[in-house]
């Protein structure tokens, strides 16, 4: 599960991130990453030179006054620069391995689609104004201009999942601990990936009731429905595949496919290839799979599941699959 910290200028996001760091949680700083990439990425520099002009860089260094003039010239210019920088930052975040990010313009940049949950740090407007004035040496009028350029705090809060009040009075540490506990509880629910006999695709566990489970389809519909014990619900974490030696957990095989495909969907149409081609491919993933007991249909089902998981941004299979703790499961496929 990926988490974002956001909030308006002067809300105190950086302070919250420092508190998270003290708990061993690394937070990806989108603003710092953008500056780093503009300084170090040859491809980004090439695109910015084409957009702004060759003089935006001198000896590999960004010429800030040139960039500032371009950005201030029009809103279209700002959008054009963001259209170059934001995708590069998004790609960098995906490749970073970080689970948490700090982003002041999370919703404006579309980065909310990169995360599963959003924490909004809030503070009263007068507190935010004073913080910005003290921090940056600005006049009140200038600080108000900066606040006005961002989405209203209530809008950001309304699109977030959690709130941290940073007004100088509330206990920040206690709020952080409470939210982390809530996230961990939610993560336990979401990490359980299920298959249901007779139904296509995969599902994630949403909640448990006395008589059933509530599951959500891992497809574009995200449809939720009840699943009962008679439905033969199987956790992917409880599935293993036959080999000539010990059976191998499915999550390990999925991880091998991920490494082979470099985290992307499978490149060929495995549903249309011959049995020989299918098995040759699978032998690259699981060399000693039991040729007699593992059928073509089993391999195709596994590869289909892999593609579904990747489409849904699930590639850390070891983390994303947790046992169902007593639900009706099959232990072999």
Secondary structure as UniProt FT lines:
FT   STRAND          3..6
FT   TURN            9..10
FT   HELIX           13..22
FT   TURN            23..24
FT   STRAND          27..29
FT   HELIX           30..40
FT   HELIX           42..52
FT   HELIX           54..56
FT   STRAND          57..58
FT   TURN            59..60
FT   STRAND          61..62
FT   HELIX           64..73
FT   HELIX           75..96
FT   STRAND          100..102
FT   TURN            104..105
FT   HELIX           106..109
FT   HELIX           111..114
FT   STRAND          117..122
FT   HELIX           125..136
FT   HELIX           140..148
FT   HELIX           153..158
FT   STRAND          162..165
FT   HELIX           172..190
FT   STRAND          193..196
FT   TURN            197..198
FT   STRAND          203..208
FT   STRAND          213..217
FT   TURN            220..221
FT   STRAND          224..227
FT   HELIX           229..231
FT   STRAND          233..235
FT   HELIX           236..238
FT   STRAND          240..241
FT   STRAND          248..249
FT   HELIX           250..260
FT   TURN            261..263
FT   TURN            270..272
FT   HELIX           275..285
FT   TURN            287..288
FT   TURN            291..293
FT   HELIX           296..311
FT   TURN            312..313
FT   HELIX           317..320
//
